[in-house]
Amino acid sequence: MKLSDIYLGTTDAKNELLTNSPEERLRFKKLYVVPPALIVDKYINHSKYFITGLKGTGKTALLRYISIVLDEQKNTISKFILFKSEVSEETKKDFSKASRIEEVIENSSDFEGNDFENVWRWFIYKVISDMITQGAIDAFQKNENLSKFHTLMRSEKIEDNERSFFSKLIPSIRKGNIEISKDPKLNLDFDWDSNGVAKVAFYKIIQEADSAFQLLQPSKDGINIFFDELELNYTTKKQYQRDSRLLRDLIVTIERINSISKKSGFNLCLFAAIRSEVLNSVDSLGKEINKPLTDFGTDIVWNRAGVDSIQQPLLHIVEQRINNSREEFGLDILHPTELWSNYFPKLIHYKKPQTYLLHNSWYRPRDIVRLLLSAQESYPEENAFSTQSLEAIRKRYSSACWVELTEELKAKYKSEEINGIKNILYGYAQISTIQEISTHAESIAQSYVETKKLLEKNSITAILIDLYRIGVIGNYSNESQSGKKRFRFSFRGDDDILLGQKIYIHNALKAHLSID
């Protein structure tokens, strides 16, 4: 079996299920490794439904795994809504327009920005209604209550057929009102015009929808809705604040609807995977989201403190994928010790291969998969991963990691500011003190306008705190008496930078940043 015969997967879990065929789903489930300290059964029984973590830690993979397990249950259907790739800028503007007008009407004296909760509930109710009617799902008893719920969801007078699928799920509100078409099933006392259309305050309609939803009675089928790609990019301050509030209110809405579903005995659950930097940005926006995320969520962290590198759970992904390929090839499954000796050198730069992989990663599945995929693509005819194959792709791997990590910064920094940060680190020393890098940054700012503008808005300390949080840098200390070197990184459980210690640029970024 050659390296090209090993199925390593993809760097984005959703690409492993592009056709969503039974074969793809079976292989995905078989290869999936559950993150440590995460109890999947709590998601299957709906007692947990939020997943948080840094980019690349496997949030999408976990959502997909949960959906596959849930869909194996009788009469259960899942739907994915991808915030980044499916909810366009135009759709976000529709959200903003709908919620802003309503809030101005309700509280015009101290308008402080958009509140999207009502609009999100309407959106989710319409998704539920569409799933039931289009998929012939028996999630609720077919009676007057369900009939009224569906009628309410179809009541808005829609004129613009050019609107996108998601935009059609958002109410078109003018001066706080929504236009609805008359239907005998609604039994609502509104002022209908000669065309059977009434202009109704949106908050009244959403109150009716809330009541109709709570009056539904459960039946035999289950519905699961998964919100993925909940992340932020800093384009303009206005867009950033809008998207932060959109995600904040989605989190609040998910908890509210799930709470009602649990109390009412509905077999319905909304799940969401949320990038860590979203939590940092929405935390200060006035609504309590930490409590629901703590009570009903899990933060994915792969590093196990105090566990030897060869026992780290992240490495099970490598073992699982190589052994599965061996099995498909008609070969015996290998014990981990034998597998590592067969497919990797005994040592890579004086380190065990397991340690080498971990030290060139951020303890995330995506890093390990990306590193091995790069080596596999460059040396497909080899029978094992060699030191040469892993070293030859360092530059390409390093550049991809930099792009991925700095995605986390886009919630706070503009693209040119991220370039300004790169200017500071490029060609610099791997180890330095805060004072040394501060002096260096001021010097770089004399030559690079991006860095100059960056430092005018942000202190070097604030920048280093952000770089530590996403894993670009860590702390380094050398205990002189024992000669023992100690490293601290956020992804290994040391949450905050120690400004009194030296900073250490991550090994895997040295090639991209031209650091010797």
N, C-alpha and C positions, 0 to 999 in steps of 0.2 A: 504494500500500500504506500503510495507516494503522498507528499504533502498536499498535492492538488486533489486527492481523494478524500481529504478530511473536511467534513462540513463544520465550519467554525461559526456560521451564522452571519449576521450583519451588525453594523454599529448602531442601527436603529431597529428596535424590535418590531415595529409595525411593518417593516419591509420583509420580515420573515413570514408574514401572513398576507401577502399581496392578493392572492386569489382566494384566500380563506377556505381552501379546499379541505376536506376531511383529512387528507394526507398531511397537509401543512400543519393543521391544528394538532394532529396526533404527534408529529415530530416535535413541534414547539413544546407541547406539554411534557413529552418524554425528556427533553433536554433541559427543561427549566430547573434552575436551582433557587430555592427559596432563600431570601436574605436572612442572615442570622437575627435572632431575637424578634422575628416577625411570625405571628401565628395566622396562617392563611384562613383557618376555619372561622376566625372572627369576622373576616370579610365575607365568607360564604354564608354565614348566618346573619349578616347585615348588622352586627354589633359594632363594626368599624367600616368606614367608607372613605376616609381621606388618606392619601399617601403623599408624603413630602420628602424632599431630598435634592441634592445638587444635580446638575445636568449630568447625564450618563450613569447614574447610579442604578437605573433599572426600573423607573417608575412606570413607563409605558409597558415594559415586559410584564410587570406584576399585574397591571390592569388587564392585559390580554390574557394572562394565565387565569385570573379570577373569572373573566368572562367565559373562557373555555370550560372551566369547571362548572360554573353556574348553568351554562347552556346544555351541559350533559344531563342536568336534572330535567325531568319530564315537564313539558309545557312551559319553558322559560325562553325568553328572547332578549337579546342585548342590542344596544345601539351605542355607537361612539360618536362624540362631537369633539372635533379637534379645533381648539380655540385659535391656534396660530395659523393653521393652513386653511381652515374652512370658514372661519368668521372673518370676513374681509373688512377693510377699512370702511367701506360704504355701510356694511352691516353695523359696525361699531358706531358710525355716525347716526344711523337710524335709532340705535339704542339710546344714544346721547340725546337726540332730539325728543324722543318719547319721554324720557325720564326728566329732562330739564324743564320742559314745559309744565309737566305735572307738578314738579316741586315748586316752581315759581307761583303757580296758582295756589298751592296749599300753604306756602310759607314765604310770601313775597318779601316780607320785611327783612329777613336775614338769610337770603339765599347764599349758600356757601359751596355750591357744587352739586353734582348729580347724585341722586339716590336711585339705584337701579333695581331695587328689590322687587317692586311691583311688576316691572317690565320682565325681569327674569322669571317670576312666577308665571306670568302669562305665556312666555316663551316655552317654559317646561310643560305647562298644562297642555299647550298645543302639540308639543312633541309626543306626550303621552296619548292624547286623543288620536293623533295621526297613526301612531304605532298600533293602537287597538283597531282602528277602522281599516287601515291598509293591510295589516298583517292578520286580520281575523283572530285577534288574541282575546281569550276569555278571561281577562284580568279582573273584571268587575261584573257583578250581577247585572243582567240586562233588564233594567226596569226604568221607571220614570226619572230617577236620579241620574242614571248614566245618560239617558236620552237628553236631559237638560244640560249636562256637562258638555256633551258633544255639540249640542246646538249653540251653546255659549261660545265654544271655541271656533265655530263656523260663522258666528254672527257678524263679525266685522265686514263692512262693505268694502270689498277689494276692487279697485279700478285698474291699478297699474300691473299689468301682466309681465312687465319687464323686470320686476323685482326678483332678486335671487331667492333661492330656497329658504335660506335663513332669514333674509329680510322679510319674507312673507309671514314668518312666525312672530315678528315684532309689530306691535300695534302702531298704526299711523294716527298720531294724535295732533289735533289742531286746537290751539288755545285751551288745552286741558281736556278736550272732548274727543271721543272716538265715535265714528259713524257706524251704526249697526242696522242690519236689515231685519224687518219684522218677521217673526216666526211664532205661530200659535203655541209651540212648545215652551217658549220662553216665559210666557205669562208674566211679563214685566209691564208696569204702568209707566210708559214713557210717552212723550209728545211725538207721535209719528206723523210725518208729512204725507202728502198725497201719494208719494212713491213708496211708502212703507219704510221710510228711513228715519231714524232718530239720532240726534246728537246727544250723547250721554257722557257725563264726566267719567274719565277713565277709572278713577278710584272707585266709583260705584260699580262698574263692570267687574273690576278685579275682586271687589268684595263679594259679588255674586258668584264669581268663579271659585273663590276660596270656599264659600259655603257649599257650592255644588260638589267640589272635590271632597270635602270632609263628609258629605252625605253618601258618598259611594260605598258600596258594600262589596267586600272581596269575593272573588270566585276562585277558580282553580289554577289559572295561569300566572306566571311571574314576568315582571318587566325590570330590566336593569339598564340604566343609562350611565354611560361613562364619559366624563369630561376630561380630556387630555390636552397636553401642550399649554397648560396655564402658565404663561411666561410673559415677561415684559421686555420691550425694547425702548430705549430712549431716542425718540426722533425729535419731538418738540416737547416742551414742558407741559403744554396743554394736553397733548395726546397721552403722554405718560401718566398724568394725573387721572385722565378719563379711564385709561385701561386699568390703572390701579384700583379705582373705585368699581369698575366692572367686575374685576376678579374678587375684590373684597365682598361685594354684594352677592356674587354667585356662591361664595363659601357660606355666607349667612343663609341664603335661600335654600341651599342643599340641606343644611342642618334642619331648617324649619320643615321642609317637605318630608324629609326622612323621619322626623319626630312625629308628624301627623300620621305617616304611613304605619309606623310602629304601633302607635296608640290605636289605630283603626284596624290593625290586623291585615293591612295590604301586603301582598307579595311584590313590593315595589321598592327599589333602592337606587339612589343616585350616588355615583362614586366620582372622585376627582383626584387627579395627580397634579401636585402643585410644586413648581420649582422654588427652591429655598429663597432666592432673591426676591420673589414675589412677597413672601412673608415679611422680609425686611422692609419692603416699600409700603405695604398696606398697614403695617403695624401701627403707624402713627395717624391713621386716617379716621379715628374717632369711633370705630366699632370694635367690639370685643371678638376677635377671631382666634386668639391663642387658646382659649378654653375649649371650643369645639374641636380644634385641630389636635389638642392634647387628648381629649376624652375619646374622640372617634377616629383618630389617625395614628399612623406610625411613620417615624422618620427612618429612611433607609440608610443604614451605616454598615459597611461591609467589614471594616477593621474590627478584630476582636483583640482587645487589650490583653497582654499577658500570654497570648497564644503564639507559639513558634511559627515562623514564616511558612514552613511546609504544611502546617495544619490550618492555615487561614482559609475560611469558607470560600473566598473568591476563587481559589485555585480549583475548587470542585467543578467550576464551569469548564476549565480546560480539560480536566480528567473525563468529565461526562461526554464532551463533544468528541474527543479522540476515541474513547471506548465505543461510543455509539457508531462512529464511522467504521471501526474495526468489526463491530457486530454486523453492520450492513454489508461489509466486505467478506463476511464468512470467517472472520478471525476471532480468536478467543478474547474475552474481556480481560484486561490486565489489572493487577493490584496496583494502587497508586505508586508505590516505590518502583515497581518494574516499569510502569508507564513512563515515569519521568526519566529513568535511565535509558529507556529505548528511544525516546523522542527528543531528548534535550542533552546538551553536554553535561558532564559531571560538574564542571565549574564554568562560570562566565565571568571573567575578570575577578577571579578569586572568590566569587559568590556562588552559592547554590542557585540553580536556574529559577527556583521558586522565588528566592529572595531578589534575584535580578529583575524578574517580571514585576514584583510588587514595588520595588524601589524605582522602577521606571513607569509607575502608574500612580493614580490617585485613589487606589483601592476601589476602583469602579469597574464593572463588567466591560463597559465600552472601551476603556483603555487597553485592557488585556486582549479583547477581540481585535481592536484596531492594530495593535502591535503584531499579533500573530498573523492576521490577514495580510498585512504589508509584507511580512517575510514569506508567507505562502505564495503571494502573487509574484514576488521576485525570484523565488527558487522553487517553482512548482514540481520539478522533477526529483528533488531531494527526497530521501526517505525519513529525514528527521530535521528538526530545527537546529542549526549550527550557530556557533558564535559569529561566524562570518555573515550568515543570513540575517541575524538580529542586529548586528552592527551596521550592515550596509544600508538599512532603511531608517537609521536613527534620525537623519535630517528631515525626511518626509514625515515620519511619525511625530517628531518634535514640533514641526510647523502645524500639523493637524491638531495637536494638543493645545498649542497656543491659541489657535482660532476658537477651539471649543471652550477653553477656560475664559477667554475674554468675552464670550457670549454672556457670561454671568455678569460682566461689568456693564452691559448695555442697558441695564435697568437704571443705571445712575450716570454713566458717562457717555458722551457723544463719541462717534467714530474717531474724529480728529483728536479727542482727548485720550482715547486708548492708544492712538499712535504716539501721542506725547509721552505716555507711560512706557511704551516700548523703547522710545529714544533713550530714556533714563537707564533702562536695563541692558540695552544692546551693547555688547562688547565689554560690559562691566565685570566686576569680580563676583564669583559665586557667593563668597562670604564677606560680609562687611558689617560695620556698626551703623546705627541710625544716623549718627553724626556724619560719618563718611559718605553715606549715600545722599544725605541732605545737601552737603557741599557739592557733591557730584551733580545732583539734579539742578542746582542753581547754575552750575557751569554749563550744563547741556542747554538750559533755557536761553543762554546767550546766543546759541547757534540755531535752535529750532523753535519756530513760532508756536507750533502745537504744544510744546512743553511749556513755553512761557505762559500761554493762555491757561493751560492746565493748572499751573502753580499759582496763578492769580486767583483762581476760584477754589482751589483745594490745597490744604497743607500737605506736606510730604507725609506727616504722621497719619492723616486720614487716608491717603492713598495706600500706604503700607498696610493699614488695618484691613482695607478692602482686598488687597492682594493676598494677605494672609488668609482671609476668610474663604477665598475661592481656591487657594492652594498653589498660587504662583510662587509664594515664598513661605518659608517656615522659620523656626528659631533654631539656632545652633549654639551649643555650649560644650566646652572641652574641660572636663574635670582633670586638672593638671596632675593631681596626686595619683589617680588611678589610670590616667591617660584615656579614660572612657569618653567617647563622643556621644552627646545626647542630641536628638533631633525632636522637634515638636512641630506637628502639622495639624491643621484644623480637621482634615479628613481622618486623622487617627485619634480623634477625641479631645485634642487640646484646643478648645474653642477659640480662645483669645490670644492675640500676640503678646509677648513679653517685650516691651520696648527697651528694657535694660539689657536684653540679650542680643547677640549678633543675629542678623538675618541671613537666610540661606535660600538661594534660588534653586528651585526643584531640579533634580538631575535631568529629567526628561526634556527640560526646556533649554538646556545648555547649547545644543546643536542649533536650534532656531535663533537663539539670542547671541550666537557666536561668542560663547563664554568658554575659555580654555579650562 
